[in-house]
Amino acid sequence: IEASGQYTLANMQLITWEENATKGHSENRTVKEVHQFDMGGVYIRSFDSTVEAGRAVGALQSNIASAARGKQKSCRGFTWSYER
């Protein structure tokens, strides 16, 4: 089964909701270091994941990820990047 493959009968697997919820975490697909900068571009700190960053600044993980990908300008008054 390919995680990045298309949904075809050959690329599908029956699993429970619980197995599905833990599968991505056990494969470490969702962990990516993210870097926090002030609005002037000055580096502040790095986080192991967008979830950790979100908890630290009180933001949704998805908003930090969007800012790090350049889909939105900032999140919680900071700019974010996967590149340092």
Backbone bond lengths (Angstrom), bond angles and torsions (degrees), N, CA, C in turn:
res aa  C-N    CA-C-N  psi(-1)  N-CA   C-N-CA  omega(-1)  CA-C   N-CA-C  phi
1 I - - - 1.450 - - 1.534 108.10 -
2 E 1.312 116.34 125.26 1.457 121.55 178.11 1.518 110.01 -94.24
3 A 1.329 116.45 126.95 1.466 120.34 179.67 1.522 111.53 -65.33
4 S 1.325 116.95 -31.98 1.463 119.86 -177.57 1.525 112.55 -98.72
5 G 1.320 116.84 4.54 1.461 120.57 -177.96 1.514 112.78 -76.44
6 Q 1.317 115.32 169.40 1.452 120.81 178.62 1.520 110.05 -79.58
7 Y 1.323 115.67 164.51 1.450 121.08 177.79 1.521 109.31 -80.29
8 T 1.303 116.00 98.83 1.455 121.98 173.59 1.519 107.18 -128.99
9 L 1.308 116.93 162.57 1.458 120.81 179.88 1.525 111.22 -58.22
10 A 1.324 116.90 -37.32 1.462 121.00 -179.65 1.526 112.14 -71.67
11 N 1.315 117.47 -19.51 1.463 121.21 -176.35 1.529 111.83 -111.68
12 M 1.320 117.36 26.79 1.463 121.09 179.73 1.521 110.63 -118.49
13 Q 1.319 115.34 155.94 1.454 122.19 -178.66 1.522 107.72 -146.52
14 L 1.317 116.99 134.76 1.460 121.06 176.76 1.520 109.49 -82.90
15 I 1.330 116.34 121.74 1.460 121.56 175.95 1.523 108.35 -141.14
16 T 1.332 115.78 162.63 1.462 120.31 179.75 1.529 109.61 -77.25
17 W 1.335 116.40 165.83 1.468 121.08 176.55 1.524 110.41 -58.51
18 E 1.332 116.41 -41.00 1.465 120.53 -178.89 1.531 110.80 -64.16
19 E 1.331 117.20 -44.75 1.465 120.53 177.99 1.526 110.93 -61.19
20 N 1.319 116.43 -41.23 1.457 121.16 179.65 1.529 111.57 -64.25
21 A 1.331 116.58 -39.12 1.465 120.99 -179.05 1.524 112.04 -66.74
22 T 1.323 117.05 -34.51 1.465 120.32 -177.49 1.519 113.14 -92.74
23 K 1.313 118.65 -16.57 1.467 121.75 -176.26 1.529 112.64 -59.70
24 G 1.316 118.17 -49.77 1.460 120.80 -179.32 1.511 112.60 -61.80
25 H 1.319 116.49 -38.35 1.465 119.85 179.58 1.517 111.24 -69.99
26 S 1.328 117.77 -39.02 1.457 120.30 -178.52 1.521 111.32 -69.98
27 E 1.327 117.97 -25.43 1.458 121.40 178.20 1.528 111.68 -89.55
28 N 1.345 116.97 0.99 1.470 123.36 179.46 1.526 112.78 53.54
29 R 1.319 117.30 34.01 1.454 120.64 179.44 1.514 111.80 -78.01
30 T 1.309 117.74 -21.66 1.454 120.29 -172.18 1.528 113.58 -97.54
31 V 1.319 118.18 -4.53 1.462 120.63 -176.30 1.528 109.91 -93.38
32 K 1.327 115.08 119.41 1.455 121.07 179.59 1.519 107.80 -146.79
33 E 1.324 117.18 127.80 1.458 121.38 -178.96 1.532 110.33 -63.21
34 V 1.332 115.41 137.81 1.463 121.16 179.36 1.531 108.59 -129.75
35 H 1.335 115.85 145.61 1.462 121.61 -174.87 1.523 110.39 -116.25
36 Q 1.322 115.13 139.08 1.465 123.25 -177.12 1.529 109.42 -104.85
37 F 1.339 115.64 134.63 1.463 122.45 178.59 1.522 109.05 -131.88
38 D 1.342 116.65 152.47 1.463 117.65 172.69 1.527 108.15 -76.24
39 M 1.320 117.11 175.58 1.463 120.52 -175.36 1.533 112.46 -67.45
40 G 1.322 117.20 -14.02 1.463 121.33 175.68 1.514 113.11 -90.47
41 G 1.332 116.84 -0.54 1.459 121.14 178.68 1.511 115.02 90.54
42 V 1.335 117.33 8.51 1.461 120.94 179.52 1.528 109.19 -82.31
43 Y 1.343 115.44 126.91 1.461 121.70 -179.10 1.524 110.72 -62.27
44 I 1.341 116.03 136.04 1.462 121.63 177.65 1.521 110.23 -108.58
45 R 1.334 116.45 -60.94 1.464 119.85 179.07 1.514 110.66 -167.39
46 S 1.331 115.59 171.66 1.463 122.13 178.65 1.517 109.91 -115.64
47 F 1.314 115.40 152.83 1.462 122.75 176.91 1.522 108.32 -126.71
48 D 1.321 116.33 149.99 1.462 120.92 179.46 1.522 112.38 -67.26
49 S 1.328 117.29 -25.00 1.467 120.82 -178.45 1.525 109.97 -156.27
50 T 1.326 115.51 166.14 1.460 120.38 176.26 1.524 110.81 -69.78
51 V 1.323 117.17 -27.02 1.471 120.53 176.66 1.523 109.59 -65.23
52 E 1.337 116.55 -47.09 1.470 121.07 178.82 1.529 110.60 -62.21
53 A 1.327 117.12 -42.41 1.466 121.14 178.66 1.523 110.72 -62.93
54 G 1.309 116.53 -42.04 1.461 121.08 179.13 1.509 112.59 -60.76
55 R 1.315 116.00 -42.38 1.471 120.13 178.08 1.524 110.95 -63.81
56 A 1.328 116.72 -38.17 1.465 120.92 -177.26 1.528 112.78 -68.99
57 V 1.323 117.09 -35.88 1.470 119.58 -176.16 1.523 113.31 -108.67
58 G 1.323 117.21 1.27 1.463 120.97 178.58 1.517 113.55 73.07
59 A 1.326 116.30 41.52 1.466 121.17 -178.71 1.521 110.36 -126.47
60 L 1.317 115.61 161.68 1.455 120.29 174.39 1.527 109.77 -73.84
61 Q 1.310 115.69 140.86 1.463 121.90 177.83 1.522 110.69 -55.67
62 S 1.315 116.59 -40.90 1.466 120.91 -177.09 1.530 111.97 -64.90
63 N 1.330 117.93 -33.26 1.468 120.63 178.25 1.525 111.55 -71.18
64 I 1.327 116.70 -38.28 1.467 119.92 176.76 1.523 109.58 -66.48
65 A 1.318 117.06 -42.95 1.466 120.95 178.37 1.527 110.88 -61.34
66 S 1.323 117.31 -41.29 1.471 120.82 178.29 1.525 111.33 -62.72
67 A 1.317 116.48 -41.18 1.464 120.48 178.30 1.531 110.85 -67.63
68 A 1.322 117.37 -39.86 1.465 121.12 179.73 1.530 111.52 -66.06
69 R 1.326 116.89 -30.88 1.471 121.61 178.26 1.527 112.32 -85.62
70 G 1.333 117.42 -6.19 1.455 121.01 179.97 1.520 114.35 84.90
71 K 1.317 117.37 11.87 1.468 121.26 179.16 1.529 111.32 -77.26
72 Q 1.331 116.73 -26.42 1.461 121.63 173.08 1.515 107.51 -135.27
73 K 1.324 116.17 156.56 1.464 121.64 -171.76 1.530 113.25 -68.77
74 S 1.329 116.74 -42.95 1.459 120.58 -176.05 1.520 109.90 -155.58
75 C 1.313 114.80 173.80 1.460 121.34 174.95 1.519 108.15 -146.45
76 R 1.321 116.07 123.93 1.471 123.18 -179.18 1.523 113.03 57.45
77 G 1.330 116.78 33.67 1.459 120.58 176.71 1.515 114.60 80.28
78 F 1.322 117.01 14.57 1.462 122.26 178.84 1.519 109.01 -129.18
79 T 1.331 115.71 154.84 1.456 119.40 168.69 1.520 107.05 -98.99
80 W 1.337 115.56 153.97 1.462 121.60 -174.22 1.520 109.57 -132.89
81 S 1.319 115.67 148.44 1.456 119.37 179.46 1.524 109.95 -152.77
82 Y 1.331 115.39 148.68 1.464 120.08 172.10 1.523 109.92 -84.01
83 E 1.338 116.45 -14.26 1.466 122.32 177.37 1.522 108.68 -103.74
84 R 1.299 117.20 138.79 1.465 119.09 178.77 1.492 107.95 -95.52
